[in-house]
Amino acid sequence: MDFGFCLSPSSHVKMDSVDLTTFNRLKETNPDINTCIACGSCTATCTAGNFTEMSFRRLLLMLQRGKEDEAKKMIQRCMLCGKCTLVCPRGINIRKILLDITR
Amino acid sequence: MNSQIIFHPFVLPFVLGMAFVLTYCVVGLIRVIAQLPKDDRKKFWRSLVTPKTAWANIRDLFGDCLFHVKIWKRNPVLGYMHSAIAFGWFMIIVIGHIMLFTLKPLQGVEVEGMARTFTNFYYPIFYKFFATETPVFAFLMDFFLLMIISGILIAVVKKIHSKIVGVKRVTKFGFADNMIRFALWTIFPFRLIAEKTNIMAFWWLYSIDLLIFMCMLPFTRYMHIPTEALFILLRHAGIKPSDPRKGYALAQIYSCPSCGLCIDACPMSVNDKNSGNTSAYFMKKLRNGDKEEAQRIAETCMQCGKCVEVCPVSIESCDIKMSQRAAVPYEIHSDHSYLDVISTEAEKSSKVLYFAGCMTQLTPKIMRAMKKIMTAAGEEYQFLDENGGICCGRPMLLSGKTAEAQAMIEKNTELIKQSGTTKLVLSCPICYKVFKEEYHLEGIEIQHHTQYIDELVKSGKLKVNKNDVNYVYHDPCELGRAFGVYDEPREVLENVGNLCKAKSEKELSICCGGSLGSFNLTQKERDEITENSVNDLMFNNPDEIVTACPLCLKTFARKSPVKVKDIAEVVESQIIN
C-alpha cells in the first residue's frame, strides 16, 4: 500500500558485530588516523568531491562503522591530488591512508 | 731480470680472477639485453648506429668512464681521488700493453698459438718481473703507480674522516664491500714493493689481491667499473626502466658505485634516520633483492630529482623508484567514469587558456594575481578551471598508477582541445611537468606562468616598477631540475626588485619538503626538511622568499621567518597602470 510516505530504513549499526579489519589495519600503519577531529577540511577542498560524493571525512566514518563496501566504492573516485593532506589541521597523511586502503 | 722466464705460477691467481670477471660480464651483458622489452632493444641497437647518439656515447664513455668529469665538477678532491686510482690504473694497464707490443720482450722466445695469447694476457700486468723497461716507460709506470697510491691515501683519509674531503655522510658498507675495498687499497702498494724489491712473496700477494678483487667485483659496488659503459649506451638510447629489477634498471643497479654523493644531496638527510632512505641505499636494497625495503624507500622519496642531478654516473634513480611503485598490486582500482560528464565554461576561441590546477585553487591569491597581470597586459584570456577543475594526473602517476591517471589526462586534453587555444598557461609546476611529458597537445604552447610573465614583461605588454626589496628565488623541483626553467623567473624578479642568491641554487636547490612525491614522510619529517630549505634560502638575509609553485608557497609559509610570495603576486604589486 502506498501512503505517499514511508519510514526511512534504519541506519542503526551494531557496533558489537561490525567488521573493523580495514580500520584496525589502517590504525596500525597510520596511527595519526586517531587524531582526526572530523573538521571536514579534507572534504571541502576535495577535487573529486566537486563532482562526486567523495569525502574523506565520511570515508573514515564508514570504516569506523564497518561499512567497508560503501567505503571501497567511494574511494574509487579519489584522484589522489593530495589537497586534503595539505589542508588537514592535524597534519594527518591522508594520501598515504587513501593509498593504504586500496591495497 | 731474466728475460728468458715467460711464466711463473704466481700469475695464476690473476689469470683465474680475470677469466672469472670476463665470463661474468659477458653473461651479465647478454642477460641485460635479453631482459629489455622488444621495443627498447630495437631502440638500443638503433641508437648505436645513429650518428647523434653514437657521438654522445663516445663523448660520455671517455668523459665519464675515463676522465670522471662529473666527479671533478662536483668535488675536485674526490675527482682527483677517483681519477688517480681509476685513470692511473687504466694507464698502467695500457702502458704495460704498449711495452709488450713495442719493446717486444718475447722476441726470439719460442711461444706459439694459445700459449702466446695466454702469455699476452698476464705479461703486461707483471711486466717488471719478466722483462726490463726503457727509462721512459719505467718513469711513466712509476709515475702512474705513485699517482694511484696518492689517490688511495686520500681514500684512506676519507674513510677515517670524510669531512676533510668535503663529504658529510658516506655510505655504510657491509662486509664484502669493506673487504674488496681493502683488497683494492693494498694491490698497488704490493705491486710497488714487488717491483722495487723483487721479493717473490710480494709478487704473490699482488696477484692474490687481484684475484680477491676480481672474484668479489661482481658482488660488490665495484661492478660499476664494467657496467657503467653499458649503462651509458642504454641511457643514450632513450629507454625508461619498465621493471625495477630487470633490463635497463639492472644495468643501473650494477652501475651504482654506492659513492654516497646522493646522501648529502638528499633533502631528507637533514634527519640522520632518513639518510638511509637515499638513492644509494635504495639501489643497494634493489641489488640485494630486498623488495619490501626497496618499496618503502621508493614511497618515501620525494622525487625532487636532486640525487639524479648530483650522481656522477647519472643513474636515473627517480625513474627506477617510479617503476618500483608501479610494481605494487592494488586491490581497489579507481573509477573515474564520472569525468565524462564534466564540461568547461571556456568557449571556443584562440585566447590564452589559463589552467590553475588543484594546488593553485588552494592558494587563490596566485589566481587573483594572474588575472590582474593578464588584464593589465591587455591579454585576452579565459579560465579553464575557475570553478574547480580536475586533477592533472601527476599525483596519480606518482603513485605508480599509470593507467588510472590516463582517465584524467584524456579528459583534460579533451577540454583543452575543445577551447581551441594556442597557448596554455599553468601556475603549478606539478601540472607543468605532466602536461609537458604525458599530454599530447600538438600546436598548443605550454608555459608556466614564470615564462609567460617574463614574455609579457620583455615584449613591453606588462609594465612594472622596480622597488628595492631583496628577493630570493626558490627553484621548484618540477620546474627547475625537471625542465631547466632557471633564468625566466630570475629575469622577472630583477625587473621588479633586487635578486639575492640562496646558498644552493638552480639544479642544487633544496626541495621545500611539501612534495607530493612522498607518501610516507610524516608532517614532522617534512617540517625538518622545510626548515633546512628555508635556512638555505635565508643565506643572504633576503626580505622576501619568492617561489613559483603553490605547493612550495604553502609549505614555506609554515616555517619562514620572512614573507613568502608567489612570483605572480610580486609582479602584480609592481604593475604600472
Interface residues (C-beta under 8 A of the other chain):
Chain A: D32 T45 T47 A48 N50 F51 T52 K72 I75 Q76 R77 C78 M79 L80 C81 G82 K83 L86 V87 G91 N93 R95 K96 L99 I101 T102 R103
Chain B: V328 Y330 E331 I332 H333 S334 D335 H336 Y338 L339 I342 C358 M359 Q361 L362 G388 G389 I390 C391 G393 P395 M396 L398 S399 K401 M408 G514 L516 F519 N520 L521 T522 Q523 L551 K554
